[in-house]
Structures are given as C-alpha cells and as structure tokens.
Amino acid sequence: MTASVFFRQFLRSPRSIGAVMPSSPALARAMLAPIDFPSARAIVEFGPGTGAFTREIVTRLAPGCRYLGIELNHRFVHELTRAFPRLDFVQGSVADLGEILAEQRIGAVDAIVCGLPWATLPVSLQDTVFSAMRTALRPQAVFVTFGYLQSLVLPGAQALRRRLRREFAHVTQTSPIWGNVPPAFAYICRTSG
Ligand SMILES: C[S@@+](CC[C@H](N)C(=O)[O-])C[C@H]1O[C@@H](n2cnc3c(N)ncnc32)[C@H](O)[C@@H]1O
C-alpha cells in the first residue's frame, strides 16, 4: 500500500485519519519493542491505517497468537485484508471495542498497539475506549500509543498524558523518533499485576 492511498484518505477524512502520511518503520520498531511477542496470545491494533505497524507486527507474531486490527476506514480495511491475509481485521470503531472483542471471542488482551489520532477524538469516545480497555487488558499487559513532538504543548496532548498516568500503573515515554515525519515518540503503558 502506498503513501498516496493514505494521503488521499486524509484529504477525504482529515479528522479521523489525523496524519498526512503513515508512520515510519523506526516509530513502528519503538512501538513494538516493549511487547513480549513469544508469550502474547492476543494482540489488538487500533487504527492500523495502511499497515505501518501491522507490517512489523506480522513478522513477530508467534504461531497461535490472535491478531485483530480495528479500523474505521473501509478503503484501508480492504487493502489491509489483501496485504495481510493471515490477519483479522474488523471495519468499525474502537468505540465498540467491548462488543467487537466479544464477537471475535477475544477474552483477555496482552497488548494493544494504538495508531489513533487522539487529538481529534471526542472525549466521550476516549472515555468509552479507556473503559473497555480496562476490562480487556490482562494484568501486566502493555498499551502503546504515539504522539507528535510538535503537539506536546497542546491541551489535548497534555490531557492524554494525564489520562494515561491515571489509567495505567506504569507509563514511560521513548526518546524522540526524529526520522518519523513529523518527529514522534511512543508512550509505553503497563497495567499492574
Ligand atoms: C494517524 S492514522 C495512523 C495509521 C497507522 N497506524 C500509522 O501509524 O501509519 C489513524 C488511523 O486511525 C483510524 N481511526 C480513526 N478513528 C478511528 C476509530 N474510532 N476506530 C478505529 N480506527 C480509527 C483512521 O482511519 C486511521 O487509519
């Protein structure tokens, strides 16, 4: 899948796509480094887009580990399904996370890799997603998400950081990934237990 597919979808839905180009392989590696792939039994990706993180996840998935990508954009889901035939994708919103996991018979999740554009997501949707994650993530699970350096000063980014610290037992931040456009960093969040 090309960056032009991504950019065209951005032009159609700038708020829900939230970026003009896909994340870089360097950001993908930083996002995935904290995940214990050999022992994980279920990994969920929020907003896989054109597969910037999926491409790296698929090379690390252990046999028997479930992967589920939840993506709002129809075109992306179509392309993802073609590009990664071994993986499962649902076209839908993470607002329905609880129902989607139940339908897919995924009980406890070891890791969530999140590519959502937090800054543009309504607070009510964020509330719903965090509440569903509290139920879905098993003890010592990991949640990884990213932010852009340029946005750190914005109120939405600061609210997200406060929220992550409230929701998770341990939250750390990677050093900046300068090779990403724009430069970004990952939040690594762990549940207690
Ligand atoms: C910033 S892009 C990231 C794409 C990809 N993960 C990457 O890093 O290149 C955000 C993605 O989240 C998806 N998205 C936005 N809102 C969503 C929602 N409520 N549920 C599921 N996916 C959503 C968009 O369609 C888009 O693919």
The ligand as a Tripos MOL2 file, in Angstrom:
@<TRIPOS>MOLECULE
LIG
   27    29     1     0     0
SMALL
NO_CHARGES

@<TRIPOS>ATOM
      1 C1         -2.8320    8.6430   12.2870 C.3       1 LIG1
      2 S1         -3.5780    7.3060   11.3500 S.3       1 LIG1
      3 C2         -2.4150    6.0170   11.8200 C.3       1 LIG1
      4 C3         -2.3450    4.8960   10.8310 C.3       1 LIG1
      5 C4         -1.2210    3.9020   11.1030 C.3       1 LIG1
      6 N1         -1.3800    3.2590   12.4030 N.3       1 LIG1
      7 C5          0.1240    4.6100   11.0720 C.2       1 LIG1
      8 O1          0.6720    4.8580   12.1530 O.co2     1 LIG1
      9 O2          0.5890    4.9190    9.9600 O.co2     1 LIG1
     10 C6         -5.0450    6.9740   12.3320 C.3       1 LIG1
     11 C7         -5.8350    5.7580   11.9100 C.3       1 LIG1
     12 O3         -6.8900    5.5620   12.8820 O.3       1 LIG1
     13 C8         -8.0980    5.2600   12.1860 C.3       1 LIG1
     14 N2         -9.2210    5.6380   13.0750 N.ar      1 LIG1
     15 C9         -9.6270    6.8840   13.4290 C.ar      1 LIG1
     16 N3        -10.6530    6.8300   14.2780 N.ar      1 LIG1
     17 C10       -10.9040    5.5040   14.4930 C.ar      1 LIG1
     18 C11       -11.8540    4.7960   15.2870 C.ar      1 LIG1
     19 N4        -12.7600    5.4430   16.0310 N.pl3     1 LIG1
     20 N5        -11.8230    3.4420   15.2720 N.ar      1 LIG1
     21 C12       -10.9040    2.7630   14.5090 C.ar      1 LIG1
     22 N6         -9.9910    3.3900   13.7280 N.ar      1 LIG1
     23 C13        -9.9880    4.7390   13.7250 C.ar      1 LIG1
     24 C14        -8.0130    6.0970   10.9180 C.3       1 LIG1
     25 O4         -8.8980    5.6370    9.9150 O.3       1 LIG1
     26 C15        -6.5390    5.9210   10.5720 C.3       1 LIG1
     27 O5         -6.3190    4.7600    9.8160 O.3       1 LIG1
@<TRIPOS>BOND
     1     1     2 1
     2     2     3 1
     3     2    10 1
     4     3     4 1
     5     4     5 1
     6     5     6 1
     7     5     7 1
     8     7     8 2
     9     7     9 1
    10    10    11 1
    11    11    12 1
    12    11    26 1
    13    12    13 1
    14    13    14 1
    15    13    24 1
    16    14    15 ar
    17    14    23 ar
    18    15    16 ar
    19    16    17 ar
    20    17    18 ar
    21    17    23 ar
    22    18    19 1
    23    18    20 ar
    24    20    21 ar
    25    21    22 ar
    26    22    23 ar
    27    24    25 1
    28    24    26 1
    29    26    27 1
@<TRIPOS>SUBSTRUCTURE
     1 LIG1         1 GROUP 0 **** ****
